[in-house]
Structure formats: structure tokens, C-alpha cells
């Protein structure tokens, strides 16, 4: 069949998009506020980028939900690439605040009261992004408030997203199955309950601690060998072991991409933190200490959420247990052969 010619405006549905701005201040009986158009377009752009972020996260989740992710295919590279795209989009979201800040507080007051009770807090897409990445309900700041301003159909969508396996949960499963510390052939016949690598590593790590850090030795035991209580943690001890091993030996070719994936997750947290930080400063600049249009405490609420909503914090905390690379335990040659290039 002959393909029908595609027209630019129709393909992008520009008629709908360009005519989708309806400023309250422009309505009959109100005095038009010039900056309201900018305000609407910026937030519409945010929501479009949120849609793209969710599109990428959902595609990654679909790949990682396979019964067994095959690291010998391009799946891991695809996952990392798409999550790096999410990082780049988040950087754009931060930069868009520069445009919004060309609006002065007085410009905002020209139409602010007309927006009540609408608020960016009602962005159900952003809440779904947080849930799909791995933010648990019990870890949210202001649990009783975060859906109180939403319509029931939006609340249902968020609750459904919270019931799905999150990216963080999938990362935990992926890390748990890393084989390098499990194969007895690599480490000899080990009859003791303690793995020879971890026995050596723990000794080197504890020796590197200062007197004020000695309590870290207890934390080390709990984190890497304790009971995997998922009510208080997201990564199991086995997953933490694998993640730390990847961080320590990331120079080996086979571990470069897994390390890049872990580092990308930390960068997602970093950029979401940057976005929240800029948002807080913008709110303080615009409305000072006044409450938000949605009824929240404004900058105060955003500050508390920023401090609490770090999704991949358990991965970043593993950096506390790194040691000088010159003191790393020497790996068996059979294992380094597997981790390196083959000729």
C-alpha cells in the first residue's frame, strides 16, 4: 500500500498543542496578566517531559522484568542508554527554571490567586515517576497530603503504579544474581560459612577506619550479611555485595557497563535533587514564606521532601565502604580472565 503523505503540523498535532493555553486572567471580566502564558507553557513542557521520562522508565522496566536478563545481549546497554536519556531530560527540567525566573514576584501576583487550588503538587505524572523509580509510600514526606488535592481517577493511577515492581526492586533482583562471588570453582573449595573474598575485604576495610569510624564495622556486618528486612531497606545484603564488587572492580571490561548503570541511577537522584533545590529557591523568591496555591507550606514542604525523597540512596551509601584500590584483594586469575577481554 502507498503510504499517505505525512504533514508536519498534523503529525505533531500542533493545532491541539498550540491552542491548549487558556489563561485564567485572559477570560472575560479579568485583567490579562502577560506572564501567565509563560507560566502555562513552561508547565505544559514539564508535563510533556514527564511523559517522556515515564515512557523511558516503562520501557526499561519491561526489559528488566524478563525472567532472566541476558547480559550477553544489548539489553543492559539499552537500559543504561535510556536511563541516561532520563538524566539529560532532568537536566533540561532544571534549566527551564531559568526561563520561569524571568517572571518577577509581582508578575506572578497578577494572576496567582486565580489559580487556587491548582498547584504543581497535583502533577500525578511526577508522583508516578517517583513510584516507578522506587519511592515507597511509607518513605514519602506528607503521606496524608500527597494525593489529597487530586481527583480520584488520578489517585487510582498513582496507586496502581505503586503496586507495580519498581525500577529499584528490579535492580535488586539483577544484582542478586551476579555470579562472580558464587562460583566455588573460582575460589577453591570453601567449607567455611564466610566467603574468602569478604573475609579478606572486611579485614582490610576495618583496618582502614579511623577511631571515630569504628562503629562502621558493625554497620558493615549488618549491611552485607544481615537479615534482608525489606520494610526498612530496598537492597538485600546479596545485592549490596554485588553492587560494591562492581564499584571496586569497575575497571574490568565486563563490569564497566554494570558500573555505568549504577552510576546513572545515582545521577538520576542527583538531578532530581537539583530540580527540587532550584524549585525551592524559586518558590522562596516568588512567594517567600507564604503557603502554596494548593495549600502546602510552600518552600518548607519542598525542603522536607528534597531531604527525604532520595530513591537510590542505598546505592550511594555503599561508597562509605570503599577502600584504597591499591589494597584491593587480588582476584583469582580464572575470574579476572572472565572479567577481561578474550583474544
C-alpha positions, 0 to 999 in steps of 0.5 A: 500500500502507498503510504499517505503523505505525512504533514508536519503540523498534523503529525505533531498535532500542533493545532491541539498543542498550540491552542491548549493555553487558556489563561485564567486572567485572559477570560472575560471580566479579568485583567490579562496578566502577560506572564501567565502564558509563560507560566502555562507553557513552561508547565505544559513542557514539564508535563510533556517531559514527564511523559517522556521520562515515564515512557523511558522508565516503562520501557526499561522496566519491561526489559528488566522484568524478563525472567532472566536478563541476558547480559550477553545481549544489548539489553543492559546497554539499552537500559543504561542508554535510556536511563541516561536519556532520563538524566539529560531530560532532568537536566533540561527540567532544571534549566527551564527554571531559568526561563520561569525566573524571568517572571518577577514576584509581582508578575506572578501576583497578577494572576496567582490567586486565580489559580487556587487550588491548582498547584504543581503538587497535583502533577500525578505524572511526577508522583508516578515517576517517583513510584516507578523509580522506587519511592515507597509510600511509607518513605514519602514526606506528607503521606496524608497530603500527597494525593489529597488535592487530586481527583480520584481517577488520578489517585487510582493511577498513582496507586496502581503504579505503586503496586507495580515492581519498581525500577529499584526492586528490579535492580535488586533482583539483577544484582542478586544474581551476579555470579562472580562471588558464587562460583566455588570453582573460582575460589577453591573449595570453601567449607567455611560459612564466610566467603574468602573474598569478604573475609579478606575485604572486611579485614582490610576495610576495618583496618582502614577506619579511623577511631571515630569510624569504628562503629562502621564495622558493625554497620558493615556486618549488618549491611552485607550479611544481615537479615534482608528486612525489606520494610526498612531497606530496598537492597538485600545484603546479596545485592549490596555485595554485588553492587560494591564488587562492581564499584571496586572492580569497575575497571574490568571490561565486563563490569564497566557497563554494570558500573555505568548503570549504577552510576546513572541511577545515582545521577538520576537522584542527583538531578532530581535533587537539583530540580527540587533545590532550584524549585525551592529557591524559586518558590522562596523568591516568588512567594517567600514564606507564604503557603502554596496555591494548593495549600502546602507550606510552600518552600518548607514542604519542598525542603522536607521532601528534597531531604527525604525523597532520595530513591537510590540512596542505598546505592550511594551509601555503599561508597562509605565502604570503599577502600584504597584500590591499591589494597584491593584483594587480588582476584583469582586469575580464572575470574579476572580472565572472565572479567577481561577481554578474550583474544 
